[in-house]
Amino acid sequence: MSVTVERLDGGIAVLTFSEPPVNLYSLELHDAFDVALDEVEADPPRALLIRAEGKIVSGGVDVAQFHARKTKADTLALYDRMLELPTRIDAMPFPTFFAAHGLTLTWAFEVAVACDLIVASEKARFGLVERVIGLTPTMGGTQRLAARAGVGRAKEFVFTGDLYDAATLERWNVVNRVLPVEGFDDAVLSFVRSIASGPTKAFGAAKDILRHFEAGGVPQAIEHTTAIASELFDTRDLQHGMESFLADGPGKATFEGR
């Protein structure tokens, strides 16, 4: 089992998880994620890419860890712990990406929808299949799916427990990009680089505004927009971006993420 962080040029951090043979969620894997995310947050990147090793992204969770709980209180403690992982990723102040190269079930899908952008290969399939053990998703996937695709689609996804291909979820506005299987990893990194080279602080501000939108709709987002945007005044990227625009026209600025 491993969760590693690789730093690439351009300020990109790549977090790769591996728990052979099928990358099942366990508390031990979660602990390893926390260590890796501590490393990411200690030196914030301009973009974070989360990916998996192996033939599939994940086959789901280690059901034995659920079954080992003997009381409702212990079960609640487990679910609260599990929810911490996508919640932590969702709160990050820089762009986050999830790369799905194959089958992506339960917890891995819930982490994916906690990221800002999901990039999938043409052969990727997704599912929240907790119905097979009589459970409902516990890591925020239902509501985050609803935020992207609507309540009706989220109900369908959870109630059926079916697997959905990448093209369908792109049509539902859940997956952002579907890419060919051949050259998938390179294409994902190219997409991440195109975002990472932008004004990182401004992207973080956009995320803050959208969190207010998710919490309280357009009125709450409007209430906070100008305060959030004005905090960018002191960023080097905004000052340089305005100077470059006035001197050289649009699209010539290079950003540092500060």
Disulfide bonds with the S-S distance in Angstrom:
none
